[in-house]
Amino acid sequence: MHNYELVYILQADLDEATLTGAVDAIEALIKNSKGEIAKVDKWGKRRLAYPIRKMREGFYVFISFQMEPSEIVNLKRALGYNEQVLRYIVVRVN
Amino acid sequence: MSDYKPRSESRGEGREGREGGSNRRYISRPKFCQFCSDQKLVIDYKNVEMMTRFVNETGKIRPRRQTGTCARHQREVASAIKNARHIALIPFEGDLWSENSY
């Protein structure tokens, strides 16, 4: 198990219910890959430094978690398939 | 031969040490790596304020000779900036705080 950090950007034009639904779905994604979530921090709506898919704003969520390195590939693939996620980054921390 | 002549003519009016081509302006810089001197300071791609300090107004990574960071930490800074660019915290090009940047 290693410590990882995930920051992802959701579309900001989603309504409240689908937004929390999407956040829960990604937390479930980590749990399904046998990960342990240590901290979830919603940064909220932020202006993007440059437009992504012609959108100027995004909803940033930060998650720090523990996971087996072999499971990270599955997590990244699942995040890539999620169309509500504009961008994500997974970083290993010591 | 032709190089030598004007130099000997100008001797006397020029300042000492001028001949070595040192009429370039000296820009003072921090002499110590701030991450080496302060161990508590962590290079973090999520820290927008810190990342903008290592980037010039066109969005380029500032060189070591300007920021004073050591080689090891400059590498970490560079990758942190690239991470921050990827998640749209800082722009790939241009100023972050200028109006109508896009």
N, CA and C atoms of all chains as a GROMACS GRO file, in nm:
protein
  588
    1MET      N    1   0.084  -0.121   0.000
    1MET     CA    2   0.000   0.000   0.000
    1MET      C    3   0.087   0.125   0.000
    2HIS      N    4   0.053   0.218  -0.086
    2HIS     CA    5   0.124   0.345  -0.091
    2HIS      C    6   0.024   0.460  -0.076
    3ASN      N    7   0.079   0.573  -0.038
    3ASN     CA    8  -0.005   0.693  -0.026
    3ASN      C    9  -0.015   0.762  -0.162
    4TYR      N   10  -0.134   0.798  -0.197
    4TYR     CA   11  -0.156   0.867  -0.324
    4TYR      C   12  -0.244   0.989  -0.302
    5GLU      N   13  -0.237   1.078  -0.396
    5GLU     CA   14  -0.324   1.195  -0.398
    5GLU      C   15  -0.394   1.199  -0.533
    6LEU      N   16  -0.520   1.230  -0.529
    6LEU     CA   17  -0.595   1.245  -0.654
    6LEU      C   18  -0.662   1.382  -0.654
    7VAL      N   19  -0.642   1.458  -0.758
    7VAL     CA   20  -0.716   1.582  -0.779
    7VAL      C   21  -0.790   1.567  -0.911
    8TYR      N   22  -0.920   1.587  -0.909
    8TYR     CA   23  -0.994   1.581  -1.036
    8TYR      C   24  -1.085   1.702  -1.049
    9ILE      N   25  -1.117   1.733  -1.172
    9ILE     CA   26  -1.203   1.848  -1.203
    9ILE      C   27  -1.331   1.795  -1.266
   10LEU      N   28  -1.442   1.829  -1.203
   10LEU     CA   29  -1.572   1.793  -1.259
   10LEU      C   30  -1.628   1.913  -1.335
   11GLN      N   31  -1.720   1.884  -1.426
   11GLN     CA   32  -1.791   1.994  -1.494
   11GLN      C   33  -1.862   2.078  -1.388
   12ALA      N   34  -1.853   2.209  -1.401
   12ALA     CA   35  -1.912   2.296  -1.300
   12ALA      C   36  -2.061   2.322  -1.326
   13ASP      N   37  -2.108   2.286  -1.446
   13ASP     CA   38  -2.247   2.317  -1.479
   13ASP      C   39  -2.344   2.206  -1.439
   14LEU      N   40  -2.299   2.111  -1.359
   14LEU     CA   41  -2.388   2.006  -1.310
   14LEU      C   42  -2.470   2.061  -1.194
   15ASP      N   43  -2.592   2.006  -1.175
   15ASP     CA   44  -2.669   2.052  -1.060
   15ASP      C   45  -2.622   1.977  -0.934
   16GLU      N   46  -2.670   2.027  -0.821
   16GLU     CA   47  -2.623   1.981  -0.689
   16GLU      C   48  -2.625   1.828  -0.675
   17ALA      N   49  -2.738   1.768  -0.718
   17ALA     CA   50  -2.756   1.625  -0.696
   17ALA      C   51  -2.658   1.542  -0.779
   18THR      N   52  -2.644   1.574  -0.907
   18THR     CA   53  -2.553   1.496  -0.992
   18THR      C   54  -2.408   1.519  -0.951
   19LEU      N   55  -2.380   1.639  -0.898
   19LEU     CA   56  -2.244   1.669  -0.853
   19LEU      C   57  -2.206   1.580  -0.736
   20THR      N   58  -2.293   1.575  -0.632
   20THR     CA   59  -2.262   1.490  -0.517
   20THR      C   60  -2.262   1.343  -0.558
   21GLY      N   61  -2.350   1.311  -0.654
   21GLY     CA   62  -2.352   1.174  -0.706
   21GLY      C   63  -2.221   1.136  -0.771
   22ALA      N   64  -2.164   1.230  -0.849
   22ALA     CA   65  -2.038   1.204  -0.919
   22ALA      C   66  -1.923   1.192  -0.818
   23VAL      N   67  -1.927   1.276  -0.713
   23VAL     CA   68  -1.822   1.271  -0.611
   23VAL      C   69  -1.827   1.137  -0.538
   24ASP      N   70  -1.950   1.093  -0.504
   24ASP     CA   71  -1.967   0.965  -0.436
   24ASP      C   72  -1.922   0.849  -0.525
   25ALA      N   73  -1.951   0.862  -0.655
   25ALA     CA   74  -1.916   0.755  -0.749
   25ALA      C   75  -1.765   0.736  -0.753
   26ILE      N   76  -1.691   0.845  -0.748
   26ILE     CA   77  -1.545   0.834  -0.756
   26ILE      C   78  -1.488   0.781  -0.624
   27GLU      N   79  -1.553   0.819  -0.512
   27GLU     CA   80  -1.510   0.761  -0.385
   27GLU      C   81  -1.534   0.610  -0.384
   28ALA      N   82  -1.647   0.571  -0.440
   28ALA     CA   83  -1.679   0.427  -0.450
   28ALA      C   84  -1.578   0.356  -0.539
   29LEU      N   85  -1.535   0.425  -0.642
   29LEU     CA   86  -1.435   0.372  -0.736
   29LEU      C   87  -1.306   0.334  -0.662
   30ILE      N   88  -1.264   0.424  -0.572
   30ILE     CA   89  -1.142   0.399  -0.496
   30ILE      C   90  -1.162   0.280  -0.401
   31LYS      N   91  -1.280   0.278  -0.338
   31LYS     CA   92  -1.307   0.170  -0.243
   31LYS      C   93  -1.315   0.036  -0.314
   32ASN      N   94  -1.370   0.036  -0.437
   32ASN     CA   95  -1.379  -0.089  -0.513
   32ASN      C   96  -1.242  -0.143  -0.551
   33SER      N   97  -1.146  -0.052  -0.569
   33SER     CA   98  -1.009  -0.095  -0.601
   33SER      C   99  -0.928  -0.120  -0.475
   34LYS      N  100  -0.996  -0.154  -0.368
   34LYS     CA  101  -0.934  -0.185  -0.237
   34LYS      C  102  -0.848  -0.070  -0.185
   35GLY      N  103  -0.898   0.052  -0.204
   35GLY     CA  104  -0.827   0.168  -0.152
   35GLY      C  105  -0.890   0.217  -0.022
   36GLU      N  106  -0.808   0.285   0.057
   36GLU     CA  107  -0.859   0.343   0.181
   36GLU      C  108  -0.848   0.494   0.171
   37ILE      N  109  -0.962   0.560   0.181
   37ILE     CA  110  -0.964   0.705   0.168
   37ILE      C  111  -0.926   0.768   0.302
   38ALA      N  112  -0.827   0.858   0.298
   38ALA     CA  113  -0.782   0.924   0.420
   38ALA      C  114  -0.850   1.060   0.437
   39LYS      N  115  -0.867   1.130   0.326
   39LYS     CA  116  -0.921   1.267   0.336
   39LYS      C  117  -0.983   1.306   0.204
   40VAL      N  118  -1.098   1.371   0.212
   40VAL     CA  119  -1.162   1.427   0.093
   40VAL      C  120  -1.179   1.576   0.116
   41ASP      N  121  -1.135   1.654   0.020
   41ASP     CA  122  -1.144   1.799   0.034
   41ASP      C  123  -1.202   1.856  -0.095
   42LYS      N  124  -1.324   1.913  -0.081
   42LYS     CA  125  -1.385   1.975  -0.199
   42LYS      C  126  -1.340   2.121  -0.205
   43TRP      N  127  -1.263   2.151  -0.307
   43TRP     CA  128  -1.218   2.290  -0.323
   43TRP      C  129  -1.330   2.377  -0.377
   44GLY      N  130  -1.424   2.315  -0.442
   44GLY     CA  131  -1.536   2.389  -0.497
   44GLY      C  132  -1.510   2.442  -0.636
   45LYS      N  133  -1.596   2.534  -0.675
   45LYS     CA  134  -1.590   2.587  -0.811
   45LYS      C  135  -1.473   2.683  -0.824
   46ARG      N  136  -1.392   2.662  -0.925
   46ARG     CA  137  -1.275   2.748  -0.949
   46ARG      C  138  -1.271   2.782  -1.097
   47ARG      N  139  -1.214   2.896  -1.126
   47ARG     CA  140  -1.193   2.934  -1.265
   47ARG      C  141  -1.071   2.856  -1.316
   48LEU      N  142  -1.085   2.794  -1.432
   48LEU     CA  143  -0.973   2.721  -1.490
   48LEU      C  144  -0.871   2.819  -1.548
   49ALA      N  145  -0.744   2.781  -1.544
   49ALA     CA  146  -0.640   2.868  -1.597
   49ALA      C  147  -0.647   2.877  -1.749
   50TYR      N  148  -0.709   2.778  -1.810
   50TYR     CA  149  -0.730   2.780  -1.954
   50TYR      C  150  -0.854   2.694  -1.980
   51PRO      N  151  -0.926   2.718  -2.090
   51PRO     CA  152  -1.049   2.642  -2.110
   51PRO      C  153  -1.022   2.495  -2.142
   52ILE      N  154  -1.105   2.408  -2.082
   52ILE     CA  155  -1.100   2.266  -2.110
   52ILE      C  156  -1.238   2.228  -2.163
   53ARG      N  157  -1.244   2.166  -2.279
   53ARG     CA  158  -1.369   2.132  -2.347
   53ARG      C  159  -1.462   2.254  -2.350
   54LYS      N  160  -1.403   2.368  -2.379
   54LYS     CA  161  -1.474   2.496  -2.392
   54LYS      C  162  -1.542   2.541  -2.264
   55MET      N  163  -1.498   2.485  -2.150
   55MET     CA  164  -1.554   2.528  -2.022
   55MET      C  165  -1.449   2.609  -1.946
   56ARG      N  166  -1.498   2.716  -1.881
   56ARG     CA  167  -1.407   2.806  -1.813
   56ARG      C  168  -1.398   2.778  -1.664
   57GLU      N  169  -1.495   2.702  -1.613
   57GLU     CA  170  -1.496   2.674  -1.470
   57GLU      C  171  -1.498   2.525  -1.446
   58GLY      N  172  -1.449   2.486  -1.329
   58GLY     CA  173  -1.451   2.347  -1.294
   58GLY      C  174  -1.469   2.329  -1.145
   59PHE      N  175  -1.520   2.212  -1.106
   59PHE     CA  176  -1.539   2.182  -0.965
   59PHE      C  177  -1.425   2.090  -0.922
   60TYR      N  178  -1.336   2.142  -0.836
   60TYR     CA  179  -1.216   2.069  -0.798
   60TYR      C  180  -1.242   1.985  -0.673
   61VAL      N  181  -1.197   1.862  -0.675
   61VAL     CA  182  -1.205   1.775  -0.557
   61VAL      C  183  -1.068   1.709  -0.536
   62PHE      N  184  -1.025   1.711  -0.412
   62PHE     CA  185  -0.898   1.652  -0.374
   62PHE      C  186  -0.925   1.532  -0.283
   63ILE      N  187  -0.858   1.419  -0.310
   63ILE     CA  188  -0.871   1.299  -0.226
   63ILE      C  189  -0.732   1.245  -0.199
   64SER      N  190  -0.702   1.220  -0.072
   64SER     CA  191  -0.579   1.146  -0.042
   64SER      C  192  -0.619   1.007   0.006
   65PHE      N  193  -0.549   0.907  -0.044
   65PHE     CA  194  -0.591   0.770  -0.017
   65PHE      C  195  -0.471   0.676  -0.022
   66GLN      N  196  -0.494   0.554   0.024
   66GLN     CA  197  -0.393   0.448   0.017
   66GLN      C  198  -0.442   0.341  -0.078
   67MET      N  199  -0.350   0.288  -0.157
   67MET     CA  200  -0.391   0.186  -0.253
   67MET      C  201  -0.271   0.103  -0.296
   68GLU      N  202  -0.299  -0.018  -0.343
   68GLU     CA  203  -0.193  -0.099  -0.401
   68GLU      C  204  -0.152  -0.038  -0.536
   69PRO      N  205  -0.022  -0.032  -0.565
   69PRO     CA  206   0.020   0.029  -0.691
   69PRO      C  207  -0.041  -0.037  -0.815
   70SER      N  208  -0.068  -0.168  -0.807
   70SER     CA  209  -0.122  -0.238  -0.924
   70SER      C  210  -0.265  -0.195  -0.955
   71GLU      N  211  -0.335  -0.140  -0.853
   71GLU     CA  212  -0.475  -0.103  -0.873
   71GLU      C  213  -0.491   0.037  -0.933
   72ILE      N  214  -0.380   0.113  -0.934
   72ILE     CA  215  -0.387   0.251  -0.981
   72ILE      C  216  -0.427   0.256  -1.128
   73VAL      N  217  -0.380   0.159  -1.206
   73VAL     CA  218  -0.412   0.156  -1.349
   73VAL      C  219  -0.563   0.151  -1.371
   74ASN      N  220  -0.630   0.065  -1.291
   74ASN     CA  221  -0.775   0.052  -1.304
   74ASN      C  222  -0.846   0.181  -1.268
   75LEU      N  223  -0.796   0.246  -1.163
   75LEU     CA  224  -0.856   0.372  -1.119
   75LEU      C  225  -0.843   0.477  -1.228
   76LYS      N  226  -0.724   0.487  -1.287
   76LYS     CA  227  -0.701   0.586  -1.392
   76LYS      C  228  -0.790   0.560  -1.512
   77ARG      N  229  -0.805   0.432  -1.546
   77ARG     CA  230  -0.886   0.397  -1.662
   77ARG      C  231  -1.031   0.438  -1.637
   78ALA      N  232  -1.080   0.406  -1.516
   78ALA     CA  233  -1.218   0.440  -1.482
   78ALA      C  234  -1.241   0.591  -1.483
   79LEU      N  235  -1.143   0.666  -1.436
   79LEU     CA  236  -1.156   0.812  -1.437
   79LEU      C  237  -1.158   0.866  -1.580
   80GLY      N  238  -1.081   0.801  -1.666
   80GLY     CA  239  -1.077   0.843  -1.806
   80GLY      C  240  -1.209   0.820  -1.876
   81TYR      N  241  -1.282   0.714  -1.835
   81TYR     CA  242  -1.411   0.684  -1.899
   81TYR      C  243  -1.521   0.777  -1.850
   82ASN      N  244  -1.503   0.835  -1.730
   82ASN     CA  245  -1.606   0.921  -1.673
   82ASN      C  246  -1.609   1.054  -1.748
   83GLU      N  247  -1.722   1.081  -1.812
   83GLU     CA  248  -1.728   1.201  -1.896
   83GLU      C  249  -1.747   1.329  -1.817
   84GLN      N  250  -1.789   1.316  -1.691
   84GLN     CA  251  -1.804   1.438  -1.608
   84GLN      C  252  -1.670   1.489  -1.558
   85VAL      N  253  -1.568   1.402  -1.563
   85VAL     CA  254  -1.435   1.442  -1.517
   85VAL      C  255  -1.360   1.508  -1.633
   86LEU      N  256  -1.329   1.637  -1.614
   86LEU     CA  257  -1.255   1.709  -1.719
   86LEU      C  258  -1.108   1.670  -1.716
   87ARG      N  259  -1.051   1.668  -1.598
   87ARG     CA  260  -0.910   1.636  -1.581
   87ARG      C  261  -0.892   1.565  -1.448
   88TYR      N  262  -0.788   1.483  -1.440
   88TYR     CA  263  -0.753   1.425  -1.310
   88TYR      C  264  -0.602   1.410  -1.306
   89ILE      N  265  -0.551   1.401  -1.186
   89ILE     CA  266  -0.408   1.374  -1.168
   89ILE      C  267  -0.391   1.287  -1.045
   90VAL      N  268  -0.315   1.181  -1.061
   90VAL     CA  269  -0.284   1.092  -0.948
   90VAL      C  270  -0.135   1.104  -0.920
   91VAL      N  271  -0.102   1.140  -0.798
   91VAL     CA  272   0.038   1.161  -0.760
   91VAL      C  273   0.068   1.076  -0.638
   92ARG      N  274   0.183   1.010  -0.641
   92ARG     CA  275   0.224   0.932  -0.524
   92ARG      C  276   0.298   1.024  -0.428
   93VAL      N  277   0.261   1.017  -0.301
   93VAL     CA  278   0.327   1.100  -0.201
   93VAL      C  279   0.398   1.012  -0.098
   94ASN      N  280   0.503   1.065  -0.042
   94ASN     CA  281   0.579   0.987   0.056
   94ASN      C  282   0.540   1.026   0.199
   95MET      N  283   4.502   4.261  -3.532
   95MET     CA  284   4.560   4.396  -3.542
   95MET      C  285   4.451   4.502  -3.536
   96SER      N  286   4.350   4.486  -3.621
   96SER     CA  287   4.245   4.587  -3.625
   96SER      C  288   4.164   4.588  -3.495
   97ASP      N  289   4.160   4.474  -3.428
   97ASP     CA  290   4.090   4.469  -3.301
   97ASP      C  291   4.163   4.547  -3.193
   98TYR      N  292   4.291   4.540  -3.200
   98TYR     CA  293   4.372   4.594  -3.091
   98TYR      C  294   4.369   4.746  -3.088
   99LYS      N  295   4.363   4.806  -3.206
   99LYS     CA  296   4.382   4.951  -3.215
   99LYS      C  297   4.276   5.034  -3.140
  100PRO      N  298   4.144   5.011  -3.166
  100PRO     CA  299   4.046   5.094  -3.096
  100PRO      C  300   4.052   5.076  -2.945
  101ARG      N  301   4.092   4.957  -2.902
  101ARG     CA  302   4.098   4.931  -2.759
  101ARG      C  303   4.202   5.022  -2.692
  102SER      N  304   4.318   5.035  -2.760
  102SER     CA  305   4.424   5.117  -2.702
  102SER      C  306   4.388   5.265  -2.704
  103GLU      N  307   4.304   5.300  -2.800
  103GLU     CA  308   4.260   5.440  -2.806
  103GLU      C  309   4.167   5.475  -2.690
  104SER      N  310   4.078   5.381  -2.661
  104SER     CA  311   3.979   5.411  -2.558
  104SER      C  312   4.035   5.398  -2.417
  105ARG      N  313   4.154   5.347  -2.406
  105ARG     CA  314   4.212   5.330  -2.272
  105ARG      C  315   4.230   5.466  -2.205
  106GLY      N  316   4.197   5.469  -2.079
  106GLY     CA  317   4.208   5.595  -2.007
  106GLY      C  318   4.071   5.653  -1.976
  107GLU      N  319   3.982   5.655  -2.075
  107GLU     CA  320   3.848   5.710  -2.048
  107GLU      C  321   3.756   5.602  -1.988
  108GLY      N  322   3.780   5.474  -2.020
  108GLY     CA  323   3.694   5.368  -1.970
  108GLY      C  324   3.726   5.333  -1.826
  109ARG      N  325   3.627   5.268  -1.759
  109ARG     CA  326   3.649   5.229  -1.620
  109ARG      C  327   3.735   5.103  -1.614
  110GLU      N  328   3.786   5.073  -1.499
  110GLU     CA  329   3.865   4.951  -1.479
  110GLU      C  330   3.776   4.828  -1.498
  111GLY      N  331   3.830   4.730  -1.565
  111GLY     CA  332   3.754   4.606  -1.580
  111GLY      C  333   3.649   4.612  -1.690
  112ARG      N  334   3.639   4.722  -1.755
  112ARG     CA  335   3.540   4.739  -1.861
  112ARG      C  336   3.577   4.655  -1.983
  113GLU      N  337   3.705   4.634  -2.000
  113GLU     CA  338   3.753   4.568  -2.120
  113GLU      C  339   3.711   4.420  -2.127
  114GLY      N  340   3.686   4.361  -2.012
  114GLY     CA  341   3.649   4.219  -2.009
  114GLY      C  342   3.508   4.193  -2.056
  115GLY      N  343   3.443   4.292  -2.112
  115GLY     CA  344   3.307   4.274  -2.161
  115GLY      C  345   3.206   4.269  -2.047
  116SER      N  346   3.238   4.330  -1.934
  116SER     CA  347   3.151   4.320  -1.817
  116SER      C  348   3.058   4.441  -1.805
  117ASN      N  349   3.018   4.496  -1.921
  117ASN     CA  350   2.923   4.606  -1.914
  117ASN      C  351   2.781   4.555  -1.907
  118ARG      N  352   2.765   4.424  -1.882
  118ARG     CA  353   2.633   4.366  -1.865
  118ARG      C  354   2.581   4.403  -1.725
  119ARG      N  355   2.450   4.426  -1.716
  119ARG     CA  356   2.392   4.467  -1.588
  119ARG      C  357   2.389   4.346  -1.492
  120TYR      N  358   2.428   4.371  -1.370
  120TYR     CA  359   2.430   4.263  -1.271
  120TYR      C  360   2.295   4.258  -1.201
  121ILE      N  361   2.233   4.140  -1.204
  121ILE     CA  362   2.105   4.123  -1.137
  121ILE      C  363   2.129   4.040  -1.012
  122SER      N  364   2.098   4.097  -0.898
  122SER     CA  365   2.120   4.023  -0.773
  122SER      C  366   2.018   3.912  -0.761
  123ARG      N  367   2.056   3.806  -0.697
  123ARG     CA  368   1.967   3.691  -0.683
  123ARG      C  369   1.984   3.629  -0.545
  124PRO      N  370   1.885   3.554  -0.501
  124PRO     CA  371   1.904   3.484  -0.373
  124PRO      C  372   2.017   3.384  -0.385
  125LYS      N  373   2.101   3.378  -0.283
  125LYS     CA  374   2.220   3.295  -0.294
  125LYS      C  375   2.200   3.155  -0.239
  126PHE      N  376   2.088   3.133  -0.168
  126PHE     CA  377   2.065   3.001  -0.112
  126PHE      C  378   1.934   2.945  -0.163
  127CYS      N  379   1.934   2.816  -0.180
  127CYS     CA  380   1.810   2.748  -0.219
  127CYS      C  381   1.712   2.757  -0.103
  128GLN      N  382   1.594   2.812  -0.128
  128GLN     CA  383   1.500   2.831  -0.018
  128GLN      C  384   1.445   2.699   0.036
  129PHE      N  385   1.447   2.595  -0.048
  129PHE     CA  386   1.395   2.466  -0.001
  129PHE      C  387   1.499   2.391   0.080
  130CYS      N  388   1.630   2.420   0.054
  130CYS     CA  389   1.734   2.358   0.135
  130CYS      C  390   1.744   2.427   0.271
  131SER      N  391   1.729   2.560   0.271
  131SER     CA  392   1.745   2.632   0.397
  131SER      C  393   1.623   2.615   0.486
  132ASP      N  394   1.506   2.590   0.428
  132ASP     CA  395   1.386   2.568   0.508
  132ASP      C  396   1.329   2.431   0.473
  133GLN      N  397   1.358   2.334   0.559
  133GLN     CA  398   1.316   2.196   0.532
  133GLN      C  399   1.164   2.179   0.538
  134LYS      N  400   1.098   2.270   0.609
  134LYS     CA  401   0.953   2.256   0.625
  134LYS      C  402   0.877   2.298   0.500
  135LEU      N  403   0.944   2.373   0.416
  135LEU     CA  404   0.882   2.420   0.292
  135LEU      C  405   0.871   2.303   0.193
  136VAL      N  406   0.746   2.265   0.161
  136VAL     CA  407   0.727   2.153   0.069
  136VAL      C  408   0.688   2.206  -0.069
  137ILE      N  409   0.748   2.148  -0.171
  137ILE     CA  410   0.712   2.185  -0.308
  137ILE      C  411   0.581   2.113  -0.341
  138ASP      N  412   0.476   2.190  -0.361
  138ASP     CA  413   0.344   2.131  -0.378
  138ASP      C  414   0.278   2.191  -0.502
  139TYR      N  415   0.238   2.101  -0.593
  139TYR     CA  416   0.175   2.149  -0.717
  139TYR      C  417   0.039   2.212  -0.690
  140LYS      N  418  -0.022   2.184  -0.575
  140LYS     CA  419  -0.154   2.238  -0.544
  140LYS      C  420  -0.147   2.381  -0.491
  141ASN      N  421  -0.027   2.424  -0.454
  141ASN     CA  422  -0.009   2.558  -0.398
  141ASN      C  423   0.009   2.657  -0.513
  142VAL      N  424  -0.101   2.721  -0.552
  142VAL     CA  425  -0.098   2.808  -0.670
  142VAL      C  426  -0.006   2.927  -0.647
  143GLU      N  427  -0.011   2.981  -0.526
  143GLU     CA  428   0.070   3.101  -0.495
  143GLU      C  429   0.219   3.068  -0.511
  144MET      N  430   0.259   2.950  -0.465
  144MET     CA  431   0.399   2.910  -0.477
  144MET      C  432   0.437   2.885  -0.623
  145MET      N  433   0.349   2.819  -0.697
  145MET     CA  434   0.380   2.786  -0.836
  145MET      C  435   0.395   2.911  -0.922
  146THR      N  436   0.312   3.013  -0.896
  146THR     CA  437   0.322   3.134  -0.976
  146THR      C  438   0.454   3.208  -0.951
  147ARG      N  439   0.513   3.185  -0.834
  147ARG     CA  440   0.640   3.251  -0.804
  147ARG      C  441   0.755   3.194  -0.889
  148PHE      N  442   0.739   3.070  -0.935
  148PHE     CA  443   0.846   3.007  -1.012
  148PHE      C  444   0.819   3.009  -1.163
  149VAL      N  445   0.728   3.095  -1.200
  149VAL     CA  446   0.687   3.105  -1.339
  149VAL      C  447   0.689   3.253  -1.376
  150ASN      N  448   0.736   3.287  -1.493
  150ASN     CA  449   0.738   3.429  -1.530
  150ASN      C  450   0.604   3.470  -1.590
  151GLU      N  451   0.593   3.595  -1.632
  151GLU     CA  452   0.460   3.645  -1.672
  151GLU      C  453   0.410   3.584  -1.802
  152THR      N  454   0.498   3.517  -1.877
  152THR     CA  455   0.451   3.447  -1.996
  152THR      C  456   0.418   3.300  -1.966
  153GLY      N  457   0.436   3.259  -1.841
  153GLY     CA  458   0.403   3.123  -1.803
  153GLY      C  459   0.518   3.026  -1.809
  154LYS      N  460   0.637   3.075  -1.844
  154LYS     CA  461   0.754   2.986  -1.852
  154LYS      C  462   0.814   2.963  -1.714
  155ILE      N  463   0.878   2.849  -1.697
  155ILE     CA  464   0.946   2.817  -1.572
  155ILE      C  465   1.070   2.906  -1.561
  156ARG      N  466   1.082   2.974  -1.446
  156ARG     CA  467   1.196   3.064  -1.429
  156ARG      C  468   1.324   2.984  -1.404
  157PRO      N  469   1.438   3.031  -1.461
  157PRO     CA  470   1.562   2.956  -1.447
  157PRO      C  471   1.618   2.964  -1.305
  158ARG      N  472   1.706   2.873  -1.276
  158ARG     CA  473   1.768   2.864  -1.144
  158ARG      C  474   1.846   2.990  -1.110
  159ARG      N  475   1.905   3.052  -1.211
  159ARG     CA  476   1.984   3.170  -1.183
  159ARG      C  477   1.899   3.287  -1.135
  160GLN      N  478   1.770   3.278  -1.158
  160GLN     CA  479   1.682   3.384  -1.107
  160GLN      C  480   1.622   3.350  -0.971
  161THR      N  481   1.585   3.225  -0.953
  161THR     CA  482   1.516   3.190  -0.829
  161THR      C  483   1.610   3.142  -0.720
  162GLY      N  484   1.730   3.098  -0.757
  162GLY     CA  485   1.827   3.055  -0.658
  162GLY      C  486   1.810   2.913  -0.608
  163THR      N  487   1.713   2.838  -0.664
  163THR     CA  488   1.693   2.701  -0.618
  163THR      C  489   1.809   2.612  -0.665
  164CYS      N  490   1.839   2.512  -0.585
  164CYS     CA  491   1.946   2.420  -0.620
  164CYS      C  492   1.897   2.323  -0.728
  165ALA      N  493   1.989   2.250  -0.788
  165ALA     CA  494   1.956   2.163  -0.901
  165ALA      C  495   1.850   2.061  -0.864
  166ARG      N  496   1.866   2.003  -0.747
  166ARG     CA  497   1.774   1.898  -0.704
  166ARG      C  498   1.632   1.953  -0.687
  167HIS      N  499   1.622   2.067  -0.620
  167HIS     CA  500   1.489   2.122  -0.596
  167HIS      C  501   1.430   2.185  -0.722
  168GLN      N  502   1.515   2.233  -0.810
  168GLN     CA  503   1.464   2.289  -0.936
  168GLN      C  504   1.392   2.181  -1.016
  169ARG      N  505   1.446   2.059  -1.011
  169ARG     CA  506   1.382   1.948  -1.081
  169ARG      C  507   1.243   1.922  -1.022
  170GLU      N  508   1.235   1.928  -0.888
  170GLU     CA  509   1.106   1.905  -0.824
  170GLU      C  510   1.008   2.018  -0.855
  171VAL      N  511   1.060   2.141  -0.856
  171VAL     CA  512   0.976   2.256  -0.888
  171VAL      C  513   0.922   2.243  -1.029
  172ALA      N  514   1.010   2.204  -1.122
  172ALA     CA  515   0.970   2.194  -1.262
  172ALA      C  516   0.858   2.093  -1.280
  173SER      N  517   0.869   1.977  -1.215
  173SER     CA  518   0.765   1.877  -1.232
  173SER      C  519   0.636   1.920  -1.161
  174ALA      N  520   0.651   1.993  -1.049
  174ALA     CA  521   0.531   2.042  -0.980
  174ALA      C  522   0.456   2.142  -1.066
  175ILE      N  523   0.530   2.228  -1.137
  175ILE     CA  524   0.467   2.325  -1.226
  175ILE      C  525   0.392   2.253  -1.337
  176LYS      N  526   0.454   2.148  -1.390
  176LYS     CA  527   0.390   2.073  -1.497
  176LYS      C  528   0.262   2.004  -1.449
  177ASN      N  529   0.265   1.955  -1.322
  177ASN     CA  530   0.144   1.898  -1.265
  177ASN      C  531   0.036   2.004  -1.250
  178ALA      N  532   0.076   2.121  -1.201
  178ALA     CA  533  -0.020   2.230  -1.179
  178ALA      C  534  -0.081   2.276  -1.311
  179ARG      N  535  -0.001   2.277  -1.417
  179ARG     CA  536  -0.053   2.314  -1.548
  179ARG      C  537  -0.157   2.214  -1.595
  180HIS      N  538  -0.130   2.085  -1.571
  180HIS     CA  539  -0.219   1.981  -1.619
  180HIS      C  540  -0.359   1.994  -1.560
  181ILE      N  541  -0.369   2.028  -1.431
  181ILE     CA  542  -0.502   2.042  -1.372
  181ILE      C  543  -0.550   2.187  -1.373
  182ALA      N  544  -0.497   2.264  -1.467
  182ALA     CA  545  -0.548   2.400  -1.496
  182ALA      C  546  -0.544   2.493  -1.376
  183LEU      N  547  -0.445   2.476  -1.289
  183LEU     CA  548  -0.428   2.571  -1.180
  183LEU      C  549  -0.345   2.691  -1.228
  184ILE      N  550  -0.246   2.664  -1.313
  184ILE     CA  551  -0.170   2.772  -1.375
  184ILE      C  552  -0.170   2.750  -1.526
  185PRO      N  553  -0.163   2.856  -1.604
  185PRO     CA  554  -0.172   2.840  -1.749
  185PRO      C  555  -0.043   2.787  -1.811
  186PHE      N  556  -0.055   2.726  -1.928
  186PHE     CA  557   0.063   2.683  -2.003
  186PHE      C  558   0.134   2.805  -2.060
  187GLU      N  559   0.056   2.904  -2.098
  187GLU     CA  560   0.116   3.027  -2.148
  187GLU      C  561   0.029   3.144  -2.105
  188GLY      N  562   0.096   3.259  -2.083
  188GLY     CA  563   0.023   3.379  -2.046
  188GLY      C  564   0.011   3.397  -1.896
  189ASP      N  565  -0.042   3.512  -1.859
  189ASP     CA  566  -0.052   3.549  -1.719
  189ASP      C  567  -0.182   3.494  -1.661
  190LEU      N  568  -0.172   3.442  -1.539
  190LEU     CA  569  -0.291   3.383  -1.476
  190LEU      C  570  -0.391   3.490  -1.435
  191TRP      N  571  -0.342   3.604  -1.388
  191TRP     CA  572  -0.434   3.701  -1.326
  191TRP      C  573  -0.477   3.811  -1.422
  192SER      N  574  -0.423   3.811  -1.543
  192SER     CA  575  -0.464   3.916  -1.636
  192SER      C  576  -0.608   3.892  -1.682
  193GLU      N  577  -0.680   4.000  -1.701
  193GLU     CA  578  -0.819   3.989  -1.746
  193GLU      C  579  -0.823   3.944  -1.892
  194ASN      N  580  -0.930   3.874  -1.928
  194ASN     CA  581  -0.952   3.827  -2.064
  194ASN      C  582  -0.832   3.748  -2.117
  195SER      N  583  -0.776   3.664  -2.028
  195SER     CA  584  -0.662   3.584  -2.073
  195SER      C  585  -0.705   3.479  -2.174
  196TYR      N  586  -0.832   3.444  -2.171
  196TYR     CA  587  -0.885   3.358  -2.277
  196TYR      C  588  -1.030   3.388  -2.301
   0.00000   0.00000   0.00000
